[in-house]
Each structure stands twice: as C-alpha cells, then as structure tokens.
Amino acid sequence: MENEKIKEHVKKRYGEIAQNECTSCSSSCCSSSSCGPPPQYVAWKLGYSPDDIESVPEESVLGLGCGNPVVLASLKEGETVLDLGSGGGIDVFLASKKVGLTGKVIGVDMTEEMLERAKSTASKHGYMNVEFRLGEIEALPVEDESV
C-alpha cells in the first residue's frame, strides 16, 4: 500500500512539472526564488553534452533524468530502442537520430501529462520514428521480443 502512495505522489508531481511552461529561471513565469538551475544546466551535469542539449527540442530538456543513456549505448541505424521513464523525451529524441528513419524509439512513461508533452513535442518538431506509450515498468506496453 505504501508503494502505491509513493507512486501516486510521483505521478502527481511529474504531471505538474510536465504541465509547467517554465523551462528556465529567466522566464517570466517563475521567480529566482522558486526554481533551481535551468534544466539545460542540470542536463549538462547529468552527462549531456552542449551539442546533445542543442540538438533536441528545448521543451524535452527538463533536467529530471539520472544520466545520459544514449551516450553509453552503441545504437545503430535500424534498431528499435525502448526508453523507460521517458518523461519529456530527451533520450527518445537523441536516440531517434542514432537509429535513423529505418529505426524506431519507443518511450514509456507512467505519467499522462509527460506523454502529452512528449507527443506534442514530437509532432511539433516532425519526429517520425518515435512513439510514446502510457505504462509502468512492472507491466510494459510492449510486445515480447519486439525490442
């Protein structure tokens, strides 16, 4: 029961973050006392290069991850990639460039608001080889042996 409460709290908080239009403290939507360092700075500290950060849509860089898995993976053109806890989509968008149009990247997140944000970003910026699905790691919405 306690685990479910924690999960619901995490969903609620990430949903709030996903709906926030503020992407840096220099925006007029937040004061300097209400937010920490800009998401781009946090992403850089997590291992994303300035080129990585510049190569993806700004609205996908939320500074919420725990590292840059794409830099560690040896992704090849044509592969299918699964990103668990895809959030705003930064890793999905980075991986999509590596796998090319013959590949596909599937982002899975448990937060509907994050998925809406990522789907909107993908559509707005013309990403054709990405897909975002609602689901939890314990029960992935992906066919066995499809990735």
N, C-alpha and C positions, 0 to 999 in steps of 0.2 A: 504493500500500500504506500509506504514512504517513497519508493522508487517512482510510482505513478505521480505523486505530488511534485516531486523534483522535475520529472519530465514535463508536466503541465506548466510549471513555473518557467522552465527553459523555453518552451514553445511560446508562452506569452511574451517573454522578454525579447526573444528573437523576432517575433512578429511585430513588436513595437519598433524595433530597430529597422526592420525591413520597410516599414511604412514611413519612416523619418526621411524627409527630403534633404536634411542637413548632411553634407558629406565632408565638411571641414569646419573648423572653428572660425574661419574667416567669413563664412556665410552669415547672412543676417539672421538666420533662423535660430542661432544659439549664441549665448554669450560666452566669453572666455572662461567664466567660472562654471559653466555647465557641461563642458566636454573636455576630453583629454587631447592628446596629439592627433593630428589629422590621420585619417585611415591610410593614406599613402605612406606616411612615415612608419606607421605600425607594420604595414605590409613589407616595407623595406627591412625593418628589424626582424621580420619573420623569415627573411631569405629571398624575397622577390627583388629582382634587380630593377633599377630605374627603367630599363628597356621593357621588362615584363609589365610593370605598372603602366607605362605609357601605351603599351600595345593592346590593352583591353579597355572596354568602356569604363569610364570613371565610376558609374553607378554600381559596378560589380566589385569595386575595391572598398570593402567595409572594414578591413583590419580585424576580422573576427577569427581567422583561422589559427592553425597551430604550426604552420610551416608551409613550404613550397614543394608539394609532392611532384610537380611536373618537372622541376629541375633534376630530381633524383631518378625519375623514370626514364627508361630508354624507349620512348614512344616512337612508333614507326608509322609511316603513311599506310592507311587502310585498316588500322587497328580499331577495335571498339574498346572504349575506356569507360569505366564506371567510377564516378566521384561520389563518395558517401558523405553526407552532410554538406551539400554543395552550396548552401547559402546564397549569396548574391551572384555566384557563378564565376568568380575569378579563375579558379582552376579549370573549370569546364572550358572557358574561352581560351585560356592558354593552351590546353590540350588539343582543342579543335584545330589550332594552327599546325600542330605537330602531326596529327593524323590525316589532315587534308580532307578534301571533299569525298574521297573514297572511304574515309573512316567515319566514325560516329562517337560522340561523347554523351553519356547519359548521366545527368546529375540527379541525385536522390536527396530529398530533404523532408523532414517531418513537419516543417512549418509552411502552411499555405501561403502566408504573406511573402516569405522568402521566394517561394516558387513563382508567385505572381510577379515579383520584382525581376527575377532572373529571366522568366519567359518574355516579359515586356522588353527587357534589355536585348535579348537575343533577336527578337522581332525588329526592334528599332534599328539595330546595327547590322541586320542581314545575315546572321549566323544560320547557315543552312544545315550544318552537320551536328547540331546539338539538340538535346531533348531533356526536359526536366519532368520528374515524376515525384508524386507525393508518396512517401513511405518511411518506414522505420528500419533501422539496421537489422533488427530482430526478424523482420519479415519483408525482405526486399521485393519490390515490384518489378522483378526481372526474371525472365525465364532461365532455368538451369542451363548451364553450358552455352549461354548466348553471349557471354563476355569473356 
